[in-house]
Amino acid sequence: MLKTTLVIIGAIYRNGKFLLTFRDEKNPDHEFNHRWQLPGGGLEVGESPEQTILRELKEEIGVSAKIVELVPKIYSEVRPGFHGIFICYVCSIEENATVTLNDEASRWGWYSTEEMKMLSIIPKTLTMAQDALKLVK
């Protein structure tokens, strides 16, 4: 049965680059294991999208973020057993913030949209970053 999930994404931008995490699923056969992604996660019952992204960024990368702007587009992705509806926020973190990854990712880095084209990334990651870039230039 197809499940629809609302996923909130944080496009953390600094100096022409976005913060990406390298996904390491506990299930080694997961189709998106060992790919780069913008951090984020599923909306929980009772949360607003804004609360979700701030919680997810704290959980996944260990930083307190600020929402800069909502990317004015809704993204949709259908995968086997999953239909994701994605909302993306441009976010910022302190210049000296220490990124501390949880167990969903093994590494992180800052990448431009051009550099993302050379990476193995999860679908919609590049499109969301390109759309977010239009708001920060």
BAFI-3210 file (N, C-alpha, C; in Angstrom, 3 decimals, decimal comma, padded with zeros to 6 digits):
// residues 137
n [1|2|3|4|5|6|7|8|9|10|11|12|13|14|15|16|17|18|19|20|21|22|23|24|25|26|27|28|29|30|31|32|33|34|35|36|37|38|39|40|41|42|43|44|45|46|47|48|49|50|51|52|53|54|55|56|57|58|59|60|61|62|63|64|65|66|67|68|69|70|71|72|73|74|75|76|77|78|79|80|81|82|83|84|85|86|87|88|89|90|91|92|93|94|95|96|97|98|99|100|101|102|103|104|105|106|107|108|109|110|111|112|113|114|115|116|117|118|119|120|121|122|123|124|125|126|127|128|129|130|131|132|133|134|135|136|137]
n.u [000,834|000,514|002,039|001,537|003,610|004,415|007,179|009,638|012,101|015,362|017,171|020,116|022,042|025,122|027,608|027,397|026,967|025,342|024,478|024,935|024,089|025,472|023,803|023,347|021,796|020,371|019,463|021,085|020,248|018,570|017,179|018,188|020,475|023,754|023,824|023,785|022,044|019,742|019,210|016,429|013,026|010,162|006,951|005,489|002,564|000,648|002,629|003,826|004,951|007,185|008,018|008,727|010,980|012,888|013,145|013,997|016,477|017,920|017,925|019,165|021,566|022,464|022,301|021,044|018,833|017,800|014,894|014,885|013,454|010,537|010,574|008,776|007,246|005,789|006,923|006,822|007,215|007,116|007,784|008,586|006,142|005,897|004,880|006,031|005,499|007,005|008,176|010,165|012,463|014,553|017,288|019,362|022,436|024,488|027,679|029,833|028,800|028,730|028,555|026,960|026,433|023,626|022,672|021,761|023,332|026,703|028,606|029,174|028,936|029,690|028,218|028,045|025,410|026,334|028,410|026,857|025,771|027,656|027,580|026,268|023,066|019,976|016,776|015,212|016,788|018,750|017,048|015,495|017,534|018,405|016,087|015,924|018,254|017,608|016,277|018,130|020,093]
n.v [-001,186|002,192|004,822|008,113|010,760|013,712|015,620|017,662|019,856|021,206|023,664|024,573|027,328|028,822|031,055|030,526|027,808|024,688|022,802|019,428|016,066|012,794|009,992|007,152|004,393|002,088|-000,182|-001,886|-002,341|-000,332|001,885|004,480|004,542|005,586|008,028|011,547|014,216|016,918|017,921|016,863|015,839|013,800|015,211|015,344|014,337|017,036|018,928|021,943|022,730|024,419|023,933|021,291|021,324|022,707|020,980|018,612|019,416|019,907|017,312|015,751|017,060|018,361|021,124|024,403|026,010|028,730|029,756|031,114|031,601|030,406|028,120|028,705|026,401|023,230|019,954|016,707|013,227|009,994|006,811|003,307|002,071|004,492|007,855|010,922|014,180|017,200|019,976|022,810|024,753|027,587|027,831|029,014|028,683|029,315|030,807|029,624|027,216|023,872|020,989|018,028|014,845|012,582|009,083|008,717|009,631|009,660|011,497|014,957|017,965|021,038|022,110|023,418|024,075|023,312|021,539|019,575|018,269|016,430|014,549|011,580|011,820|012,077|011,906|014,988|016,595|018,281|019,899|021,188|022,608|024,276|025,814|027,016|028,514|030,615|032,313|033,298|034,701]
n.w [000,000|-000,819|000,877|001,974|002,810|004,550|004,148|005,513|004,510|005,011|003,577|004,108|003,794|002,897|001,950|-000,882|-000,952|-000,044|002,868|002,957|003,856|004,136|003,585|005,606|005,850|008,192|007,066|004,701|002,117|001,389|-000,971|-001,121|000,309|001,054|-000,346|-001,056|000,617|001,344|004,683|006,752|007,511|008,414|009,075|012,237|014,063|015,173|014,902|013,369|010,021|010,298|012,945|012,624|010,830|012,334|014,543|013,243|012,114|014,428|015,511|013,447|012,632|014,838|015,388|016,164|014,144|012,001|010,372|007,206|004,833|003,148|000,526|-002,306|-003,399|-003,876|-003,658|-005,131|-004,907|-006,042|-004,971|-004,724|-002,608|-001,286|-001,138|-001,288|-000,139|-000,337|001,471|001,445|003,264|003,269|005,316|008,039|009,858|012,730|012,113|013,442|014,247|015,440|013,692|014,425|013,706|013,678|013,815|011,230|009,206|007,901|007,219|006,307|004,342|002,575|-000,391|-003,680|-006,084|-008,558|-007,895|-006,716|-008,877|-009,556|-007,608|-006,025|-005,432|-003,551|-005,141|-006,094|-004,482|-005,750|-007,312|-005,313|-004,002|-006,093|-006,493|-003,962|-004,047|-005,756|-004,082|-002,305|-003,586]
ca.u [000,000|001,279|001,918|001,879|004,306|004,826|008,584|010,090|013,526|016,096|018,254|020,996|022,863|026,201|028,700|027,213|026,887|024,337|024,927|024,377|024,537|025,622|022,857|023,751|020,655|020,656|019,164|022,058|019,606|017,688|017,517|018,882|021,652|025,000|023,572|023,757|020,709|019,493|018,620|015,014|012,324|008,709|006,125|004,823|001,229|000,633|003,694|003,752|006,154|008,306|008,504|009,341|012,328|013,799|013,388|014,787|017,853|018,545|018,144|020,050|022,900|022,840|022,415|019,847|018,772|016,787|014,231|015,062|012,356|009,898|010,680|007,359|006,942|005,562|007,558|006,185|008,049|006,540|008,757|007,891|005,603|006,040|004,600|006,490|005,196|008,134|008,187|011,561|012,767|015,933|017,629|020,736|022,994|025,583|028,941|030,717|028,028|029,371|027,650|027,092|025,495|023,041|023,011|021,210|024,341|028,072|029,442|028,473|029,798|029,070|028,303|027,294|024,504|027,160|029,091|025,842|025,551|028,678|027,388|025,127|022,133|018,596|015,932|014,668|017,767|019,303|015,961|015,177|018,662|018,363|014,971|016,310|019,296|016,960|015,809|019,237|021,015]
ca.v [000,000|003,433|005,713|009,504|011,366|015,100|015,716|019,051|019,895|022,426|024,022|025,455|027,991|029,705|031,335|029,901|026,344|024,103|021,720|018,119|014,940|011,533|009,086|005,787|003,670|000,844|-001,224|-001,681|-002,468|000,812|002,445|005,766|004,418|006,101|009,178|012,857|014,797|018,032|017,351|017,095|014,629|013,756|015,986|014,528|014,813|018,180|019,880|022,769|022,498|025,177|023,187|020,060|021,495|023,070|019,755|017,678|019,900|019,680|015,873|015,169|017,672|018,878|022,585|025,229|026,734|029,777|029,735|032,360|031,792|029,232|027,976|028,705|025,301|021,929|018,906|015,408|012,140|008,682|005,723|002,083|002,076|005,808|009,080|012,036|015,573|017,890|021,424|023,180|026,064|028,060|028,007|029,419|028,286|030,193|030,601|028,737|026,067|022,571|019,970|016,725|013,975|011,430|007,828|008,652|010,069|009,410|012,670|016,116|018,925|022,180|021,894|024,299|023,305|022,713|020,380|018,541|017,523|015,385|013,644|010,669|012,487|011,613|012,704|016,285|017,375|019,334|020,814|022,025|023,524|025,285|026,718|027,792|029,442|031,784|033,180|033,818|035,497]
ca.w [000,000|-000,937|002,022|001,691|003,943|004,403|004,537|005,563|004,155|005,349|002,663|004,881|002,784|003,363|001,012|-002,183|-000,849|000,833|003,713|002,627|004,667|003,405|004,239|005,908|006,400|008,913|006,092|003,621|000,810|001,143|-002,286|-001,036|001,147|000,474|-001,227|-000,407|000,738|002,242|005,897|007,002|007,904|008,400|009,987|013,248|014,435|016,080|014,579|012,169|009,210|010,871|014,110|012,129|010,291|013,420|015,294|012,426|012,004|015,740|015,655|012,427|012,536|016,146|015,447|016,175|012,872|011,839|009,077|006,468|003,889|002,579|-000,928|-002,691|-004,300|-003,253|-004,451|-004,962|-005,403|-005,813|-004,966|-004,312|-001,257|-000,645|-001,888|-000,466|-000,439|000,276|001,664|001,686|003,840|003,325|006,728|008,331|011,149|013,143|011,403|014,207|014,726|015,316|013,162|015,076|013,007|014,355|013,138|009,870|008,241|008,349|006,947|005,805|003,669|001,898|-001,833|-004,583|-006,943|-009,619|-007,304|-006,474|-010,121|-009,628|-006,478|-005,999|-004,522|-003,495|-006,041|-005,694|-003,724|-006,593|-007,684|-004,155|-003,792|-007,167|-006,194|-002,777|-004,469|-006,355|-003,002|-001,487|-004,401]
c.u [000,879|000,995|002,336|002,457|004,652|006,222|009,009|011,611|014,133|017,260|019,118|022,040|023,900|027,241|028,595|027,069|025,797|024,952|024,184|024,906|024,570|024,864|023,447|022,596|021,123|020,390|020,087|021,452|018,664|018,128|018,277|020,051|022,869|024,748|023,515|022,343|020,753|018,856|017,140|014,353|010,835|008,050|005,433|003,483|001,348|001,704|003,309|004,972|007,387|008,892|009,242|010,759|013,313|014,134|014,307|016,242|018,603|018,865|019,216|021,449|023,323|022,972|021,043|019,885|017,723|016,200|014,389|013,854|011,826|010,123|009,241|006,999|006,722|006,140|006,876|007,074|007,376|007,640|008,013|007,447|005,594|005,658|004,952|006,040|006,223|007,907|009,605|011,659|014,247|016,194|019,067|021,128|024,122|026,867|029,842|029,985|028,794|028,338|027,982|026,024|024,907|023,347|022,424|022,257|025,733|029,007|028,577|029,463|028,974|029,291|027,478|026,352|025,278|027,889|028,107|025,598|026,531|028,514|026,247|024,157|020,743|017,758|015,334|015,666|018,298|018,228|015,606|016,288|018,669|017,237|015,282|017,345|018,720|016,520|016,939|020,216|020,660]
c.v [001,249|004,343|007,121|010,131|012,811|015,238|017,183|019,064|021,244|022,637|025,059|026,009|028,884|029,843|030,574|028,385|025,930|022,971|020,441|017,093|013,692|010,466|007,684|005,093|002,449|-000,354|-001,024|-001,773|-001,308|001,527|003,767|005,743|004,918|007,134|010,443|013,419|016,099|017,445|017,708|015,794|014,828|014,604|015,032|015,161|015,950|019,218|020,740|022,424|023,220|024,460|021,924|020,295|021,889|021,854|018,813|018,129|019,708|018,193|015,347|015,741|018,403|020,377|023,235|026,082|027,833|029,633|031,109|032,626|030,433|029,227|027,806|027,651|024,043|020,878|017,579|014,345|010,816|007,643|004,460|002,147|003,425|006,913|010,235|013,368|016,378|019,398|021,786|024,600|026,366|028,364|028,497|028,849|029,255|029,822|029,589|027,514|024,771|021,556|018,641|015,821|012,909|010,189|007,683|008,982|009,834|010,580|013,785|017,024|020,027|022,020|022,926|023,438|022,671|021,473|019,234|017,686|016,370|014,330|012,668|011,242|011,867|012,499|013,926|017,153|018,547|020,357|021,738|023,036|024,629|026,296|027,590|028,853|030,716|032,788|033,853|034,663|036,967]
c.w [000,000|000,250|001,601|002,957|003,607|004,991|004,453|005,439|004,540|004,395|003,387|003,927|003,452|002,264|-000,302|-002,157|000,135|001,638|003,321|003,612|003,801|004,164|004,401|006,612|007,172|008,001|004,893|002,222|000,494|-000,132|-002,227|-000,059|000,366|-000,620|-000,384|-000,414|001,533|003,495|006,039|007,407|007,960|009,469|010,956|013,601|015,443|015,801|013,384|011,316|009,764|012,082|013,663|011,660|011,387|014,276|014,516|012,303|013,321|015,910|014,704|012,405|013,816|016,262|015,559|014,916|012,954|010,446|008,440|005,580|003,415|001,071|-001,435|-003,736|-003,465|-004,198|-004,139|-005,598|-005,035|-005,982|-004,564|-002,845|-000,565|-001,620|-000,968|-001,020|000,350|000,313|002,065|002,243|003,655|004,798|006,861|009,688|011,468|012,413|012,110|014,764|014,479|014,860|013,825|014,489|013,921|013,520|011,736|008,804|008,812|008,089|006,385|005,103|003,025|000,396|-002,590|-005,420|-008,105|-009,100|-007,056|-007,708|-010,266|-008,529|-006,736|-004,958|-004,610|-004,426|-005,349|-004,932|-004,549|-006,954|-006,527|-003,887|-004,854|-006,917|-004,970|-003,141|-005,068|-005,304|-002,231|-002,287|-004,364]
res [m|l|k|t|t|l|v|i|i|g|a|i|y|r|n|g|k|f|l|l|t|f|r|d|e|k|n|p|d|h|e|f|n|h|r|w|q|l|p|g|g|g|l|e|v|g|e|s|p|e|q|t|i|l|r|e|l|k|e|e|i|g|v|s|a|k|i|v|e|l|v|p|k|i|y|s|e|v|r|p|g|f|h|g|i|f|i|c|y|v|c|s|i|e|e|n|a|t|v|t|l|n|d|e|a|s|r|w|g|w|y|s|t|e|e|m|k|m|l|s|i|i|p|k|t|l|t|m|a|q|d|a|l|k|l|v|k]
***
